[in-house]
Amino acid sequence: MIYYNYIIASFIVRVFLGILFFAQGFDKVFRLKVHSVIHAFEHPLEEHKMPAWIIKSAGVYTSYAELICGFLLLIGLMKSIALYLLGLDLLLVCTALSVIKPMWDTQFVLSRLALLITLLLLPPNWDVISIDYLIGMIEFFNKMKLI
């Protein structure tokens, strides 16, 4: 019975984090538009001598990484890769915000970071409510010549 709690807990944390990132990425890509996100950070970062190409690249990367990797977490596909890319996303956001204002409010970033680290540390065999697990089972049965 306790093992099921681990499975459900892993599922809830993964889907919750996926929703947070997907919604943020959706907002950046489809509502605000990526150029608006870049524009919001351009002036403050350029004042700190940050090259324009880095600002633009990071703006595009963070917007699409949050959208795509958030969706991948939601469905449980390529979870590890999605978590690594979202970890890089959080490092970029943290860097940009720290350059702009060293004492910035971390409340939204820290919660995402805590959930991301939790998912990285949870045993992969707990995440059975996912497409990754389904693909693994199909591959296993194919190797065993049961399908």
N, C-alpha and C positions, 0 to 999 in steps of 0.2 A: 504493500500500500504506500509506503513512504517513497518508493522509487517513482511512483506516478506523480507525487508532489514535485520531484525534481524535473520531470518532463514538463509539467504544466508551468512551473516557475521559469524554466528556460524558454518556453514558448512565449509566455507573457512578456518577459524582459525583451526578447528579440523583436516581437511584434510592436511593443510599446516604443522602443527605440526607432524601429522602422517607420512608424507613424510620425514621430517627431521630425526625423530627417526628411522623409518624403514630403510632408506638408510644408516644411521650410523650403525645400528645393522647388516644389511646385509653385510656391509663392514667388520665389526668385526668378524662375524661368518663364512662367506663364502670366503672372499678374504684374509684378514690378518690372519685369524684363531684366535680363542680365546687364545691359548697358546702364540701367539705373543703379544696380548694385555696385557696379564698377565706379560710376560717377559719385556715389555716396562716400567712397573711400579714397578717391583720387586726390582731391585737394589736401586733406589732412596728411596722407602718406607722402605726397610729393613735397610737402613742407619739411618732412623729415628725411629728405633726399632718397626716398624709395624710387627706383626706376619705374617708369610708366609700364614697361613690358611685364614686370613682375606683378604690378597691381592688376593689370588686365588679365594676365594668365591666371592669377589666383582667384579673381572674380569669376571667371568662366569655370575654372576647376571646381571651386566650392559649390557653385550653383548646380552644376550637373552631377557632381559626386553625391550631393545630398539627395537629389531627385532619384537618380538611378540606383545608388546603393541603398537608399531608404526603401525603395521598392523591392530590391533583392532581399533585404532583411524581412520585409513583410511576408514574402512568399517562401523564404528559407532556401534561397538559391545562391550558391557561391558565397556563403556567409563569411568565411574567413577573409576572402579577398575584399568583400564589401566593408568589413570591419577595419582592415588595414587602410583602405582608401579613406574611410571616414575618420580614422585616427589622424591621417595626414591632413584632412580637412580641418579638424579641430586644432591641430598645431598651427596651420596657416591663419585661422581666425584668431587664435590666441596671440600670435605674433603681431598681426595687424592691429588688434585692439590694444596691445601693450605698447606698441610704438606710438599710437595716437594718444593714448592716455594710460600711463603706467598703473594707475589705481582705478581700473575699470570694474564694473559690476560683473562678477563671474557667475551669477546664479543660473543662467541658462546654459552656459558652456559646461560648468562643472557637473551638472546633473547628467548631461549627455556623455561626458567623459566617464563618469562613474558607471553608467550602464554599459558603455562600450567595453571598459576594462572587465566588468563582471562577465560579459559574454565571452571575451577572450579567455578568461580563466575557467569558465565552466567546462566540464568534460563534454566533448563532442557527442558522445553516445547518449547524452540527455536530450539532445535536440532532435527528437524523432518525429515531431509534427512539422515536417519540412519537405520541400522538393528534393533537397540534397539527400535526405535519408531515403526517400522513395527511389531515387536514381541508384543509390548504393545497394538497395535491396534487389532491384532489377538486375544490376550487374552481378550480384552474388548468385542469384538464381540462374542467370545465364551461364556463369562459370560452372555451376553445379549441374548444368544441362537439365534443369527442371522446367525451363520455359522453352 
